[in-house]
Amino acid sequence: MFSHRAYLRSHLRTHTKEKPYSCVFCKKGFSVTSSLKQHLRTHTKEKPYACDICNSAFSRQHHLKTHLRTHTKEKPFACDICYKTFSQPASLRYHLLSHTNEKQFQCNMCDKAYSRKSSLCGHLLRHTNKKAFVCDICSKAFYDKGHLNDHLRTHTKEKPFGCDICSKKFSTRSVLTTHLFTHAKEKPFLCNICSKSFNYSSNFKRHLRTHTREKPYECDSCPKKFSRRVYLKKHLRRHTEGKPYACDICNRTFSDMSGIKSHVRTHTKEKPYSCVFCKKAFSITSSLKLHLRTHTKEKPYACDICNSAFSRQHHLKTHLRTHTKEKPFACDICYKTFSQPAHLRYHLLSHTNEKQFQCNMCDKAYSTKSSLCKHLLRHTEKKAFVCDICSKAFYDKGHLNDHVRTHTKEKPFGCDICSKKFSKRSILTTHLFTHAKEKPFLCNICSKTFNHSSNFKRHLQSSNNHEKPYSCYMCEKRFSSISDFKRHYLSHTKEKPYSCEICSKKFSQKTSLTRHMFTHTNEKPFSCDKCGKRFSQNYHLNRHNRIHTKEKPYSCEICSKGFSQKNNLLRHLLTHTKEKPYSCDICSKKYSDKSRLNEHYRSHTNEKPYSCEICSKKFSHKVTLRNHISTHAEEKPFICDICGKAYHANHQLNRHNRIHHKSLS
């Protein structure tokens, strides 16, 4: 319903599309006179609505109302979802799209979609490659008028956008908006995945891509994609601009003049930039700036998550990956990923087996220079890194740091899956394989897979390589690898070159020392998937698993009896040979294995090393302690298969069977 006939007539024209009022300048038609009046002002430049505060003038009254809010700071339009307020209804409508993520304007030439029609129009121009807006000064062309206006200010040096807080001026509104966040403590852009907040929308969007792995910027010339526009621009120069600046000395080419100037100094050794503190000279200013921070202790790059600060931006980027768990550098051979390019380069050497750093004092070679430097210290016998607590010395800082943790009990390396912590990164790496079902090392000959590179290499040498070129001249036993031969040779010489830093115990093999270290740290990184029992060594876990699988891989060649452990088989074989090589020095009694002899010795010494934690009673044998402990518990795990009677200890069950079920057994 309408109160006036004129309003009804105007409304009807929205249906009939009738436009009886036309512009005398451009003949454009309008359905109502008020629209024609507003349009005419675009030709006459008439601006009848003036601001009383700053004298700005406008052609429309609602433009003046909107402008006045820049003085009054009034924001009458509020978002119902997050309660953010805006000075214009259009700004509110645009903001609401950030909640809905609705992109209703679809490009019919590609898959891109936009939340605003103006954004779609700007995008469509990129398909036509039509840059209709040309700069009169330098002839550079742009897809839209807004970018042209921003560009013109680079010539005129005009900065029309001023900050109300500090009076600083800017050439574009977007730069002013970004600047305003430096005053505000508020970080309105919150990541729902990791709860990190950001001052700027651009930083927030960039951060989201670390979670989504999205790379929206695609090169038109090749299939390469990028997460940031700046990376794409840098890449595009390889296709378009070329490198017109060539070095006269080595013919290397550069895309810009500054690049070649810096490069030439690598030949001339010119270093025009010197440090005011220590007079050290540099060939480029950026290197000097970085160096100065070593004196000023300035760390301008701070982590928003944990407040750690860094002197270099790339150090911050590397650090952030410890929070995001991002590993963007992948190996092309085994697809393992790394957080740093240096780690990838080091890893690649494991595939090539290249060892280019040779020791000039012995035959040893290394894949990295740092490994060679550590090795050289062993020739000089100089242990430069000393523990402040116990004065023990080490060849390198890494081993010192590992040792210090035996005093501090610090365990900085945590498992992300089960939250267990470890004192060494290598132990954590070993532990992680207990979670993973994946066995990435595949033998191409027999298709067997392995968790660990070391096990894989050992398998290749023993199973697939029937050649055994290394022969022991003391017992004529042959070996497929030099490492196996060296390990065997130590059994003849009784040499034990590996010593424990904590208790000085010596070992013939490095793996034995590593296993021994767990007795000090009490770390048990290997857990059983079936019962949860934990072990300090993978070997013990494998042996334990046979309890569940009932696997008995070791069989006697004489009676075919199977055993789950090799030492049990060896002990059993002595029952056939009746051999008893271990004799007591006190009473000359003989035994078939060393453990029985050690147990027998306690009958002479009365030593009882096994004590009950419940009643403190002591025992000479571990099995006697186990039997005793079961008397405290209600549990009777040893059950007779014939009559169902249960016992605390296995020997009780055996005695029961002998008495009651002798005829059946």
C-alpha positions in Angstrom: 0.0 0.0 0.0 1.2 3.5 -0.8 0.1 6.9 0.8 0.4 8.9 -2.5 -0.5 8.1 -6.0 2.9 9.4 -7.2 4.6 6.7 -5.0 2.5 4.0 -6.6 3.3 5.2 -10.1 7.0 5.2 -9.3 6.7 1.7 -7.9 4.9 0.3 -10.9 7.9 1.3 -13.1 10.0 -1.3 -11.3 7.8 -3.9 -12.9 7.3 -2.2 -16.3 11.0 -1.2 -16.5 9.7 2.2 -17.9 12.3 5.1 -17.6 10.6 8.3 -18.7 13.3 10.7 -17.3 16.5 11.0 -19.3 19.8 12.8 -18.8 20.4 15.8 -21.2 24.1 15.1 -21.2 24.4 11.3 -21.7 20.8 10.3 -22.5 20.8 7.7 -19.6 17.2 6.9 -18.5 15.8 6.9 -15.0 12.4 5.7 -13.5 12.2 8.5 -10.9 13.2 12.2 -10.9 15.2 12.0 -7.7 17.6 9.4 -9.4 18.0 11.8 -12.4 18.8 14.7 -10.1 21.5 12.7 -8.3 22.9 11.5 -11.7 23.1 15.1 -13.1 25.5 16.0 -10.3 28.1 13.6 -11.8 28.1 16.0 -14.8 27.7 19.3 -13.1 30.1 18.4 -10.2 27.6 20.0 -7.9 28.1 19.0 -4.2 25.4 20.7 -2.2 26.0 18.7 1.1 29.0 20.2 3.0 30.6 19.0 6.3 30.5 21.6 9.0 33.7 20.2 10.6 36.2 19.8 7.7 34.4 21.5 4.8 34.4 18.3 2.7 31.4 18.4 0.2 29.3 15.6 -1.2 26.7 15.1 -4.1 24.4 13.0 -2.0 23.0 13.5 1.5 23.7 9.9 2.7 27.3 10.3 1.6 27.6 13.2 4.1 25.9 11.2 6.8 28.5 8.4 6.3 31.3 10.9 6.3 30.2 12.5 9.6 30.7 9.2 11.3 34.5 9.5 10.6 34.3 12.5 13.0 31.8 11.1 15.5 33.3 7.6 15.5 29.6 6.4 15.4 29.2 2.8 14.3 25.4 2.1 14.3 25.5 -1.2 12.3 26.3 -4.2 14.5 27.0 -7.9 13.6 24.6 -10.3 15.3 27.2 -13.1 15.4 30.3 -11.4 16.9 28.9 -8.0 17.8 31.5 -6.1 15.8 30.2 -2.6 14.7 30.5 -0.7 11.5 29.9 2.8 10.2 28.3 1.7 6.9 25.7 -1.0 6.1 27.8 -2.1 3.1 30.8 -2.8 5.5 28.5 -4.9 7.7 27.3 -6.9 4.7 30.8 -7.5 3.5 31.8 -8.6 7.1 28.9 -11.1 7.4 30.4 -13.1 4.5 33.4 -13.8 6.8 31.1 -15.9 9.0 29.2 -17.7 6.2 32.1 -18.2 3.9 29.5 -17.9 1.1 31.0 -17.3 -2.3 28.0 -16.9 -4.6 29.8 -15.2 -7.5 31.3 -18.0 -9.6 33.7 -17.5 -12.5 32.5 -19.3 -15.6 36.0 -19.7 -17.0 37.7 -21.3 -14.0 36.7 -22.8 -10.6 37.3 -19.6 -8.6 34.3 -18.1 -6.6 34.0 -14.7 -4.8 31.8 -13.3 -2.1 31.4 -9.9 -4.0 30.4 -9.1 -7.6 33.1 -6.4 -7.8 35.8 -9.0 -6.9 34.5 -11.3 -9.6 34.6 -8.5 -12.2 38.2 -7.7 -11.2 39.1 -11.4 -11.6 37.4 -11.7 -15.0 39.7 -9.1 -16.4 42.7 -11.4 -15.6 41.3 -13.9 -18.1 41.0 -11.3 -20.8 44.4 -9.9 -19.9 42.8 -6.5 -20.5 44.3 -3.8 -18.3 42.0 -0.9 -19.1 43.4 1.6 -16.6 46.7 3.2 -17.8 49.0 5.5 -15.9 49.5 8.8 -17.8 53.0 9.2 -16.3 54.7 5.8 -16.9 52.1 4.0 -19.0 51.8 1.1 -16.6 48.4 -0.6 -16.9 46.0 -2.0 -14.2 42.9 -4.1 -14.1 40.9 -1.7 -12.0 40.8 2.0 -11.2 41.5 1.5 -7.5 44.9 0.0 -8.2 45.7 2.8 -10.7 44.8 5.5 -8.1 47.1 3.8 -5.6 49.9 3.6 -8.2 49.5 7.3 -9.1 50.4 8.3 -5.6 53.8 6.7 -6.0 54.5 9.5 -8.5 52.7 12.4 -6.7 53.9 11.3 -3.2 50.4 12.1 -2.0 49.4 10.5 1.3 45.7 11.3 1.8 45.0 8.7 4.5 46.0 9.9 8.0 46.1 8.1 11.3 43.9 9.8 13.9 46.1 8.5 16.8 49.7 9.4 15.7 49.0 11.7 12.6 51.1 9.5 10.4 50.0 9.6 6.7 49.7 6.8 4.1 49.2 6.6 0.4 46.6 3.8 0.5 43.7 3.1 2.8 44.8 -0.6 3.2 48.2 0.5 4.5 46.4 2.8 7.0 44.2 0.0 8.1 47.2 -2.2 8.7 49.0 0.6 10.6 46.0 1.1 12.9 46.5 -2.5 14.3 49.9 -1.4 15.6 48.1 0.9 18.1 45.4 -1.6 19.0 46.2 -4.5 21.4 43.3 -6.4 19.9 44.0 -9.3 17.5 40.6 -9.9 16.0 41.5 -12.8 13.7 41.5 -16.0 15.6 42.6 -19.4 14.2 40.1 -22.1 15.3 42.6 -24.9 14.8 45.5 -23.7 17.1 43.9 -20.6 18.8 46.6 -18.3 17.5 45.3 -14.7 16.9 46.5 -12.1 14.4 46.3 -8.4 13.9 45.9 -8.6 10.1 43.5 -10.5 7.9 46.4 -11.2 5.4 48.6 -12.8 8.1 45.6 -14.8 9.3 44.9 -16.1 5.8 48.5 -16.9 5.3 48.6 -18.8 8.6 45.6 -20.9 7.7 47.4 -22.3 4.8 50.0 -23.8 7.1 47.1 -26.0 8.3 45.3 -26.6 5.0 48.4 -26.9 2.9 46.5 -24.8 0.3 48.5 -23.3 -2.5 46.1 -20.9 -4.3 48.6 -19.1 -6.5 49.3 -21.2 -9.6 51.8 -20.5 -12.4 50.1 -20.2 -15.8 53.3 -21.4 -17.5 54.0 -24.5 -15.5 52.1 -26.7 -12.9 53.9 -25.2 -9.9 51.7 -23.8 -7.1 52.5 -21.4 -4.2 51.0 -20.5 -0.9 51.8 -16.8 -1.2 51.5 -14.3 -4.1 55.0 -13.0 -3.4 56.5 -16.5 -4.1 54.5 -16.7 -7.3 55.7 -13.3 -8.5 59.3 -14.3 -7.8 58.8 -17.5 -9.7 57.1 -15.8 -12.7 60.3 -13.8 -13.4 61.9 -17.0 -14.5 59.4 -17.4 -17.3 58.8 -13.7 -18.3 61.6 -11.3 -17.5 64.6 -13.4 -17.9 67.9 -12.3 -16.4 69.3 -9.4 -18.5 72.2 -8.6 -16.2 75.3 -10.9 -16.8 78.5 -11.1 -14.7 81.6 -10.5 -16.9 83.7 -12.8 -14.8 81.6 -16.0 -14.5 78.6 -15.2 -16.9 76.1 -15.7 -14.2 72.9 -13.8 -14.9 70.6 -11.7 -12.6 67.1 -10.3 -12.9 68.0 -6.9 -11.3 71.0 -4.5 -11.1 71.3 -4.8 -7.3 71.7 -8.6 -7.6 74.6 -8.3 -10.0 76.3 -5.6 -7.9 76.2 -7.8 -4.8 77.4 -10.8 -6.8 80.4 -8.9 -8.3 81.8 -8.3 -4.8 82.1 -12.1 -4.4 84.8 -11.9 -7.1 86.4 -8.6 -6.1 86.2 -9.4 -2.3 85.1 -5.8 -1.8 83.4 -5.3 1.6 82.3 -1.6 1.8 80.1 -2.0 4.8 81.9 -2.3 8.2 80.6 -2.8 11.8 81.0 0.2 14.1 81.6 -2.1 17.1 84.2 -4.6 15.8 85.2 -3.2 12.4 84.2 -6.5 10.7 83.4 -5.8 7.0 80.6 -7.1 4.8 79.8 -7.0 1.1 76.1 -6.3 1.5 74.1 -4.1 3.9 71.7 -6.9 4.9 74.6 -9.0 6.2 75.8 -6.0 8.2 72.3 -5.5 9.7 72.2 -9.1 10.8 75.7 -8.9 12.3 74.9 -5.8 14.3 72.3 -7.7 16.2 75.0 -9.9 17.7 76.3 -6.7 19.4 73.0 -5.0 20.2 71.3 -8.3 21.2 68.3 -7.1 19.3 65.8 -9.8 18.5 63.0 -8.2 16.5 61.2 -11.4 15.4 59.1 -12.7 18.3 57.0 -15.9 18.3 53.3 -15.1 19.1 52.8 -18.5 20.7 55.6 -18.9 23.2 57.2 -15.4 23.2 60.6 -16.7 22.0 62.5 -14.0 20.1 65.0 -14.3 17.3 67.5 -12.0 15.5 66.7 -13.4 12.0 63.3 -13.9 10.3 64.1 -17.3 8.9 65.1 -18.5 12.5 61.6 -17.5 13.6 60.0 -19.3 10.6 62.0 -22.4 11.4 61.0 -22.1 15.1 57.3 -21.7 14.2 57.3 -25.2 12.6 57.9 -26.6 16.1 54.4 -25.4 16.9 52.7 -26.1 13.6 54.5 -29.4 13.0 54.9 -28.3 9.4 57.5 -30.2 7.4 57.5 -28.6 3.9 60.7 -30.2 2.7 60.2 -33.7 1.3 62.7 -36.3 0.1 62.0 -37.3 -3.5 63.3 -40.9 -2.9 61.5 -42.1 0.3 59.0 -39.1 0.8 60.2 -38.4 4.3 59.5 -34.8 5.3 61.6 -32.3 7.2 61.1 -28.9 8.8 64.4 -27.5 7.5 66.2 -27.7 4.1 69.5 -28.4 5.9 67.9 -31.5 7.5 66.7 -32.7 4.1 70.2 -32.2 2.5 71.7 -34.2 5.4 69.1 -36.9 4.9 69.7 -37.2 1.2 73.3 -38.3 1.9 71.8 -41.5 3.5 70.6 -42.5 0.0 73.7 -41.6 -2.0 76.1 -43.0 0.7 78.4 -40.2 -0.5 81.2 -39.4 2.0 83.1 -36.5 0.5 84.9 -35.4 3.7 88.0 -37.5 4.1 90.2 -37.6 7.2 93.9 -37.0 6.3 95.1 -39.0 9.3 93.2 -42.2 8.7 90.9 -43.9 6.2 87.7 -42.7 7.6 85.3 -40.5 5.5 82.2 -38.6 6.5 79.1 -37.2 4.7 79.2 -33.9 6.6 81.9 -31.5 7.5 80.8 -31.3 11.1 81.1 -35.0 11.5 84.7 -34.9 10.2 85.5 -32.0 12.6 84.3 -34.2 15.5 86.3 -37.1 14.3 89.5 -35.0 14.0 89.3 -34.2 17.8 89.8 -37.9 18.5 93.2 -37.8 16.8 94.2 -34.8 19.0 92.6 -36.5 22.1 91.4 -33.0 23.0 88.1 -33.1 24.8 87.1 -29.5 24.8 83.6 -29.7 26.3 83.7 -30.2 30.1 80.8 -31.0 32.4 80.5 -28.3 35.2 79.0 -30.8 37.6 81.4 -33.8 37.4 84.2 -32.5 35.2 83.9 -35.3 32.6 85.1 -34.1 29.2 83.7 -34.8 25.7 84.8 -34.3 22.1 81.6 -32.4 21.1 78.9 -30.2 22.6 76.1 -32.6 21.6 77.5 -35.4 23.8 78.1 -33.0 26.6 74.4 -31.8 26.5 73.3 -35.5 26.5 75.5 -36.2 29.5 74.3 -33.1 31.5 70.8 -34.4 31.3 71.9 -37.5 33.3 72.5 -35.0 36.1 69.4 -32.8 35.6 67.0 -35.6 34.7 65.7 -33.3 32.0 63.7 -34.9 29.2 63.0 -32.3 26.6 62.0 -34.6 23.8 58.3 -35.5 24.0 56.3 -38.0 22.0 53.3 -36.2 20.4 51.3 -39.5 20.4 51.6 -40.8 24.0 53.2 -37.7 25.8 56.2 -39.8 27.0 59.4 -37.8 27.4 63.0 -38.7 26.6 66.4 -37.3 27.3 67.7 -37.8 23.8 66.2 -37.1 20.4 67.6 -40.4 19.1 65.7 -42.3 21.8 62.5 -40.4 20.8 63.0 -41.4 17.2 63.4 -45.0 18.1 60.3 -44.8 20.3 58.2 -43.3 17.5 58.6 -46.6 15.5 56.7 -48.4 18.3 53.6 -46.4 17.4 54.0 -46.6 13.6 52.8 -49.7 11.8 54.6 -48.4 8.8 57.9 -50.1 7.8 59.4 -47.8 5.2 62.5 -49.8 4.3 61.6 -52.4 1.7 64.0 -55.1 0.5 63.6 -55.4 -3.3 64.9 -58.9 -3.4 62.7 -60.7 -0.8 60.1 -58.0 -0.1 60.7 -58.0 3.6 60.1 -54.6 5.3 61.9 -52.9 8.3 61.2 -50.1 10.8 64.8 -49.0 11.1 67.4 -48.2 8.5 70.1 -50.1 10.5 68.1 -53.3 10.5 67.5 -53.0 6.8 71.2 -52.5 6.0 72.1 -55.5 8.2 69.5 -57.6 6.4 70.9 -56.6 3.0 74.3 -57.7 4.0 73.4 -61.0 5.6 70.3 -62.3 3.8 70.7 -61.1 0.2 74.4 -60.9 -0.1 75.8 -64.5 -0.1 79.3 -63.2 -0.6 81.4 -63.1 2.6 84.6 -61.4 1.6 85.9 -60.7 5.2 87.6 -63.6 6.8 88.8 -63.8 10.5 92.4 -65.1 10.4 92.1 -66.4 14.0 89.1 -68.7 13.5 88.4 -68.5 9.7 84.8 -67.4 10.2 83.6 -65.3 7.3 81.5 -62.1 7.2 79.6 -60.1 4.6 80.4 -56.7 6.0 83.5 -55.1 7.5 81.4 -53.9 10.6 80.4 -57.5 11.4 84.0 -58.6 11.0 85.3 -55.9 13.4 82.6 -56.7 15.9 83.6 -60.4 15.8 87.3 -59.7 16.0 86.8 -57.9 19.4 85.6 -61.2 20.8 89.1 -62.5 20.3 91.0 -59.5 21.4 88.7 -58.9 24.4 89.0 -55.2 23.6 86.2 -52.9 24.9 86.6 -49.5 23.3 83.1 -48.2 24.3 82.8 -46.9 27.9 79.8 -45.7 29.9 80.2 -42.0 30.9 78.2 -42.6 34.1 79.7 -45.8 35.7 82.8 -46.3 33.4 81.7 -49.9 32.5 83.2 -50.9 29.1 81.7 -52.7 26.1 83.0 -54.2 22.9 80.1 -52.9 20.8 78.4 -49.5 20.6 75.0 -51.1 20.6 75.8 -52.8 23.9 76.7 -49.4 25.4 73.5 -47.9 24.1 71.4 -50.7 25.7 73.4 -50.3 28.9 72.6 -46.6 29.1 68.9 -47.4 29.6 69.8 -49.0 32.9 70.7 -45.5 34.1 67.9 -43.5 32.6 65.2 -46.1 33.3 63.8 -45.3 29.9 61.7 -48.1 28.3 60.8 -46.7 24.8 59.5 -50.1 23.4 56.0 -51.1 24.4 54.0 -54.3 23.7 50.8 -53.6 21.6 49.0 -56.5 23.3 49.6 -56.1 27.1 51.3 -52.7 27.4 54.5 -54.0 29.0 57.5 -51.8 28.3 61.1 -52.7 27.5 64.4 -50.8 27.3 65.5 -52.7 24.1 63.7 -53.7 20.9 65.3 -57.1 21.2 63.6 -57.7 24.6 60.2 -56.6 23.1 60.6 -59.1 20.2 61.4 -61.9 22.6 58.4 -60.9 24.8 56.1 -60.9 21.7 56.7 -64.6 21.3 54.8 -65.2 24.6 51.7 -63.9 22.8 52.3 -65.5 19.4 53.6 -68.8 20.8 56.3 -68.6 18.1 59.3 -70.8 18.7 61.8 -70.1 15.9 64.7 -72.0 17.4 64.5 -75.8 17.1 66.8 -78.6 18.3 68.3 -80.6 15.4 68.4 -83.7 17.5 64.9 -83.9 19.0 63.0 -81.2 17.1 62.0 -79.4 20.3 61.2 -75.7 19.7 62.4 -72.7 21.8 61.4 -69.0 21.8 64.9 -67.9 22.7 68.3 -68.8 21.2 70.0 -69.1 24.6 67.3 -71.6 25.8 68.1 -73.7 22.7 71.9 -73.6 23.5 71.2 -74.6 27.1 69.0 -77.5 25.9 71.6 -78.8 23.5 73.9 -79.4 26.5 71.3 -82.0 27.8 72.1 -84.1 24.7 75.9 -83.7 24.9 75.9 -84.0 28.7 78.5 -81.3 28.6 79.0 -79.2 31.7 81.7 -76.6 30.9 81.1 -74.3 33.9 82.6 -75.5 37.2 82.6 -74.1 40.7 86.0 -72.9 42.0 85.0 -73.8 45.6 83.4 -77.3 45.4 84.2 -78.2 41.7 80.5 -78.9 41.0 79.8 -78.6 37.2 76.9 -76.9 35.4 75.8 -76.8 31.8 75.2 -73.0 31.7 76.8 -70.0 33.4 73.6 -68.7 35.0 73.2 -71.9 36.9 76.8 -71.6 38.1 76.2 -68.0 39.3 73.1 -69.2 41.2 75.1 -72.0 42.8 77.8 -69.6 44.0 75.2 -67.9 46.2 74.9 -71.1 48.2 78.5 -70.5 49.2 78.4 -66.8 49.7 74.8 -66.7 51.1 74.2 -63.7 48.9 70.5 -62.8 48.5 70.3 -60.0 46.0 66.5 -60.3 45.3 64.2 -58.7 48.0 60.4 -58.6 48.3 59.1 -55.0 48.2 56.1 -56.0 50.4 57.8 -57.8 53.4 61.5 -57.1 52.7 62.3 -60.8 52.7 65.5 -61.6 50.7 66.1 -64.5 48.2 69.1 -65.8 46.3 67.1 -66.7 43.2 64.8 -64.5 41.1 62.4 -67.4 40.5 62.1 -67.9 44.3 61.3 -64.3 44.8 58.5 -64.5 42.1 57.0 -67.5 43.8 57.1 -65.7 47.1 55.4 -62.6 45.8 52.5 -64.6 44.5 51.8 -65.7 48.2 51.0 -62.1 49.0 48.6 -61.8 46.0 45.2 -63.5 45.7 46.2 -64.3 42.1 46.9 -68.0 41.3 48.0 -67.9 37.7 49.1 -71.5 37.4 46.0 -73.7 36.7 45.9 -77.5 36.2 44.4 -78.3 32.7 43.0 -81.6 34.1 41.2 -80.7 37.3 41.2 -76.9 37.3 43.1 -76.5 40.6 45.1 -73.2 40.8 48.5 -72.5 42.4 50.7 -69.4 43.2 53.8 -70.9 41.6 54.7 -73.1 38.6 56.7 -75.6 40.8 53.6 -76.1 42.9 51.6 -77.0 39.8 54.3 -79.4 38.6 54.4 -81.1 42.0 50.5 -81.4 41.9 50.7 -83.0 38.4 53.3 -85.5 39.5 51.3 -86.7 42.5 47.7 -86.6 41.2 47.9 -87.0 37.4 51.1 -89.0 36.9 49.3 -91.8 35.0 47.7 -89.2 32.6 50.9 -87.4 31.9 
